Amino acid sequence: MIQFSDARAHVVAGVSPLGVIHAKLDDSLGLVLAEDLISAERVPPFANSAMDGFAVRSMDTRAGVALTVVETIPAGYAPKVTVGEGQASRIMTGAPMPVGADAVVMVEKTRVDGDRVTIDEAVAPGMAVRSAGDDLAVGDLALSVGSIMTPAAVGLAATIGRMTVPVVRRVKVGVLSTGDELVDGDVQLAPGQIRDSNRRALVSLLRQAGCTAIDLGRVADDEAAIESALRDGVTSCDALVTSGGVSMGDFDFVKSVLDRIGDMRWMQIAIKPAKPLAFGTIESMGRRVPVFGLPGNPVSSLVSFEMLARPALRRLMGHTRLSRPSVVAITDDDINRSVDGKVHLLRVVAQFEADGRCHVRAARSQGSHQLAATALSNAMAVVPDCDGLPAGAEVAVVMLVG
């Protein structure tokens, strides 16, 4: 068996980031910036009020002083009146500061009577004023290459007027299920049949990872049909994910086809679940398209995707942080296992408790065919090869949501 770290390194090293595109800003969420974004203007472009109140000359303010209101300045309005001695302008949040004023008194610290406003306390110069360029000056680095286009990054790009951004393009991944036993939908199951859950779960995982998922359907255990589906998939996709047919059985036709048309490595990985994995490439139109052959058991399929395929797909999209967030957690229950040469990936429910630590407990049964526990879990505990862990022990946990 191959160690998990070696298998992951092999898979990640087998892919390279895709090409750069100029994506519409609205389509850039989650993508990786391919060039620095430099601000060509000041942000904010003008000095403005940080709150509703009155723009004043700070030297005129003291407790009980009454000033004459000469103008009202809403946001989006250009002030027309200079604030002179003994004067003030009513101003709204975000509105430009008028000439002559150097501070804002919040409305809660004032009393208004007609065109006169009484100030309850003195303010210092610059109080509640956002200076022009105090977020970004002309020539400042707004976002650096490698940044992920988060919602805040999208907003910042919009702030500096960028309606398109250079990013590593989103990877298009085809998902294919194989097996005579698989059926779709709410139909009466014949003896030996099961419903295909893997394909839809994998499509969902791909979308969650920021990929464009292409459902290639399910194919029966027929070598010609499997080869046709794989060849069609690599012509239209940047990568393929298959589910089932990668073990050592007589009816594992995916293995036979991939051995013939692809450059594959078949691995037995020292983890439980998700021991078998195939990874390699199929050549198509001058491209070498990565193929991830995942096991057919539902939990094994999802675990192998999370731990091996997902990091590689993130690298394809230019990410440098490939793994899910991880924490050291406390086990609330005994974790029973025996030495078998494998790392066990236990599906768990993780939550932070009053002690400030993350605590975990196993989610139901842990068989590789038992999807219910995985559906209830939000993390995986990485249990090393040992005779188990007692309640209260520390364990590394990979967070799957949040």
Secondary structure, 3 states (H helix, E strand, C coil): CECHHHHHHHHHHCCCCCCEEEEEHHHCCCCEECCCEECCCCECCCCEECCCEEEECHHHCCCCCEEEEEEEECCCCCCCCCCCCCEEEEECCCCECCCCCCEEEEHHHEEEECCEEEECCCCCCCCCEECCCCCECCCCEEECCCCECCHHHHHHHHHCCCCEEEEECCCEEEEEEECCCEECCCCCCCCCCEECCHHHHHHHHHHHCCCEEEEEEEECCCHHHHHHHHHHHHHHCCEEEEECCCCCCCCCHHHHHHHHHEEEEEEEECEECCCEEEEEEEEECCEEEEEEEECCCHHHHHHHHHHHHHHHHHHHCCCCCCCCCEEEEEECCCECCCCCCCEEEEEEEEEECCCCCEEEEECCCCCCCCHHHHHHCCEEEEECCCCCECCCCEEEEEECCC
